Amino acid sequence: MGFFFFFQCGACWAFSVVSGIESAYAIKRNTLEELSVQQVIDCSYNNYGCNGGSTISALSWLNETHVKLVRDSKYPFQAHAGLCHYFRRSDFGISVTDYVAYDLSKHEDEMMKMLIKWGPLSVVVDALSWQDYLGGIIQHHCSSGEQNHAVVVTGFDRTGVIPYWIVRNSWGRTWGINGYAHVKMGSNICGKFGFCIIV
């Protein structure tokens, strides 16, 4: 999925969920589809559009309603909330059939196993200190105890002196390491609450 600038639209929750669904679908079907974040922003009735939202609420809405997420090209990102658009049954779309929520904040070994088994995970973290991140491995200053930002954990690297999670953010390719952050493994840095998505 493309990167978006969510500084003006607080929809990291939608980015995280949609990116997780795209990844799950790509693993299952061996094809990558760029799905509409805007559709989730506009239509997830139990969230607040660009004023914030919950990944669990968005996944619950998708799972309960079996709404088909359409391609981003059909429902492009606008950086503001709008009216929900509905589509014909014949239109291409991907539905969520199930999801599982785990508190992974003190169980990083389980998080690693889930990542290997299911693929990228939608995760809520403490990112208060991330705005100034320019690269390297985040090891400190990530301990406010709040879960205030949603991202996607896409992988990990344990080959170096400091093992780290590879985290995809929604703040554009100019942020961090081409849009990604590296977060130290094994110390519950930035506190993580994760979701496994099945499509």
Helices and strands as residue ranges (DSSP letters): H 12-29, H 37-43, H 55-65, E 98-102, H 108-118, E 121-125, G 130-132, E 137-138, E 149-157, E 164-168, E 180-184, E 193-198
